[in-house]
Amino acid sequence: MGLPDAGRAGGFPHVPFDAARHFPLESRGFAGAPTMRLLRIRPIRAVLRWQVIATVALTAFAWLATGKHGALSAALGGLVGITAAVVFAGVASLGSASNAGTALLAVLRAEAAKVGMIVLALWFVLTTYKDVAIVWFIGSFLATVLILSIAPAVRDR
């Protein structure tokens, strides 16, 4: 006893797909609206909040474990990651996305700015702060960068 034939190849019913309805370029909270600012949308705000919480927690733990240099190192590492998120959101919201190509360019430009900012900030801290506790600095930085990577999973409602 098989499944009833729905009149299509493989027995699957025909379901119309409207790409404009399911994947709109002008969605709330993405680069679709030319005047939209990414720092105001819920996913970015949530990620920034989580990054600050993680940085404060790691800074407090580093203070208890290793003292002021560990705490300052953890705070600076978290600050690098938080600043990278702000730079990404700011640069991504500068461009307009009238089509998929310009939206992709805006995201790629924002990603390049984020990576450039990270490289400069890491270089600046590591060359100017001689007593950096490298484990706390890199650990806090990595925690904030990993938190940033979950932004697409946050719902915009």
Secondary structure, 3 states (H helix, E strand, C coil): CCCCCCCCHHHCCCCCCCHHHHCCCCCCCCCCCCCCCHHHCHHHHHHHHHHHHHHHHHHHHHHHHHCHHHHHHHHHHHHHHHHHHHHHHHHHCCCCCCCHHHHHHHHHHHHHHHHHHHHHHHHHHHHHCCCCCHHHHHHHHHHHHHHHCCHHHCCCC
